[in-house]
């Protein structure tokens, strides 16, 4: 889960976990801009470090390295 935590640090997001399984965690990334909170649903595969984000009804997959940087 370390790459996901780093990814959130780089993006200025807070994790709001809603569930955890043996191979994945899911929930929301929380961003605060101008005292406004916005959220983005995510699913993170703990084995492959693949982050799936939901954006406007579509999904976007990002492969993270050990430091949480998209490769």
C-alpha positions as CSV (number, residue, x, y, z in Angstrom):
1,X,0.0,0.0,0.0
2,X,3.1,2.2,0.3
3,X,3.0,3.3,-3.4
4,X,-0.6,4.5,-3.0
5,X,0.3,6.5,0.1
6,X,3.1,8.2,-1.8
7,X,0.9,8.8,-4.8
8,X,-1.6,10.7,-2.5
9,X,1.3,12.7,-1.0
10,X,2.5,13.8,-4.4
11,X,-1.1,14.8,-5.4
12,X,-2.1,16.5,-2.1
13,X,-4.9,13.9,-1.5
14,X,-6.1,12.2,1.6
15,X,-7.1,8.5,1.6
16,X,-10.6,7.6,2.7
17,X,-10.6,3.8,2.7
18,X,-13.9,2.0,2.3
19,X,-12.7,-1.5,2.1
20,X,-9.8,-3.9,2.0
21,X,-9.3,-7.4,0.8
22,X,-6.3,-9.7,0.5
23,X,-5.3,-8.3,-2.9
24,X,-6.8,-4.8,-3.0
25,X,-8.0,-1.7,-1.2
26,X,-10.6,0.8,-2.4
27,X,-12.3,4.0,-1.4
28,X,-11.9,7.6,-2.2
29,X,-9.1,10.1,-2.7
30,X,-10.1,13.4,-1.0
31,X,-8.9,16.7,-2.4
32,X,-9.5,20.0,-0.6
33,X,-9.3,23.1,-2.9
34,X,-10.4,26.5,-1.6
35,X,-12.0,24.9,1.4
36,X,-14.1,22.7,-1.0
37,X,-13.9,19.0,-0.7
38,X,-13.9,16.8,-3.9
39,X,-13.6,13.1,-4.0
40,X,-12.5,10.5,-6.6
41,X,-13.3,6.8,-6.2
42,X,-10.3,4.4,-6.5
43,X,-9.3,0.8,-6.5
44,X,-5.7,-0.2,-5.8
45,X,-4.3,-3.6,-6.5
46,X,-1.8,-4.5,-3.8
47,X,0.0,-7.1,-5.9
48,X,0.5,-5.2,-9.2
49,X,0.4,-1.6,-7.8
50,X,-2.2,-0.7,-10.4
51,X,-4.4,2.2,-9.4
52,X,-7.9,2.5,-11.1
53,X,-9.5,5.9,-10.8
54,X,-13.1,6.8,-11.7
55,X,-13.5,10.1,-13.5
56,X,-16.9,11.2,-14.7
57,X,-18.3,7.7,-15.1
58,X,-15.1,6.4,-16.9
59,X,-12.2,4.6,-15.4
60,X,-8.5,5.4,-15.8
61,X,-5.8,2.9,-14.9
62,X,-2.4,4.1,-13.7
63,X,0.6,1.8,-13.1
64,X,2.6,3.0,-10.0
65,X,6.2,2.3,-9.1
66,X,7.5,1.8,-5.6
67,X,7.6,5.5,-5.0
68,X,4.0,6.2,-6.1
69,X,5.0,7.7,-9.5
70,X,3.0,6.8,-12.6
71,X,5.1,4.8,-15.0
